[in-house]
Amino acid sequence: MWRHFAARRRRGKMAAPGESGEAAFARRIDPSREPGLSPEQRRLMAQVEYAQRQRALQRRLRSRNVLLALGIGAVTFGIYGYTFYSVSQERFLDELEQEAEAARARARARAEGAAS
């Protein structure tokens, strides 16, 4: 297992022990089949692998969460901005005010017509 990580770090070929000049690919080992490892060493290797998988998963989730938060924020600000834009263009209160003024003017005209 450790040889596998060392090969990954170097990003290429690794010279096999005892060979000079020739590069061999690092082979992945199975700790359960590796001779000379105690049960405690196998357990520690399994713990390290589990911790590495958890860190990789957390990194992936963190980036997804950031993208999701940015998306939700963009939608929220878009709705907020559109709402302000559409409300600023509404003129229905102005039209109601004009109709009320016209109704008052008609009422005054009728009152003057009836008074004369």
N, C-alpha and C positions, 0 to 999 in steps of 0.2 A: 504494500500500500504506500509506504513512504517513498519507495523508488518511483512510483507512479506520479506522486506530487512533485518530486524533484524534476522529473522529465517535463511535467507541465510547466513548471516555473521557467525552465530553460527554453521552452517552446521549440523543441526540435528533437534531434536525435541525441542519444546518450550512449557513451561508450560503455560497453559491457565490461565487467571486471575480468581482467586477464586478457582482454583483446586490445591490441594497440592499433590505432589508425582506423579501424572499422567501427562504424556507429551502428548500434542496434536500437530498435525501438524499446522503450520502457514497457515492461509487461505489468499488467495489473495483477496483484496477488490477492488470493482469498485468505483472510486471516484464519479461517477455520481449518484450512488445509495446510497452512504454513508450518513446517516442522520447527521446533525450538521455541515456540511462543507459549508462554504460560497462560492459563485462563484469565489471570488478572490483566495481562498485556492485551489479550483479545478484547476483554471488556472495555479497557481504556480506549482502544482503537475504535470500538463501536460507539463509545461516547463522543469521541472527537468527530467522527463522521456525522453523527446525529446533530451535534452543535453546528457543524458547517452547513448542513442542509437547512437547519432552522435560520441561520444568518442569511443564507441565500434567499429563502422564502420571505423573510422580513424585508430585505432590500427590494424584492419584486413587489411586495404588497405596498411598501412605502411609496414607490414611484406610481403605482396605480392609484393610490389614495390621493396623491398630489394632483394627478391629472383629473381625477374625479372632482376634487375640490375646486380646481380652476374652471372646470366645465360648469359646475353648479353656480359658481360665482359669476361667470360670464352670462349665464341665462338670467340670473337674478338681476344683475345690473341692466341687462337688456330690457327686461320687463319694466323695471323701475324707470329707465330713461324713456321708453315708449309711452308709459303712462303719463309722465310729465309733458311729453311732446303733444300727446293727443288732448290732454286737458287744456293746454295753453291755446289750442286752436278752436276750442268749443266756444261758440257764440250764442248758445241758446238763452243764456241769461240776458244778453244784450237785446235779443229779439223779444223776450218777455217784457223787458223794460220799455221797449218801443211800443209794443202793443198796449201796455198799461198806460203809457203817456197818450196814445191815440184815443183810448177809451175815456181818459180824463178830459181830453179836449172835446170829444163828442158830448160828454156829459155837461161840460161848461156851456157848449154851444146850445144844447137843448134847454139848459137852465136860463140862458140869456134869451132864447127864443120864447120861452114860456113866460118870462118876466116882462117882456115887452108887449 
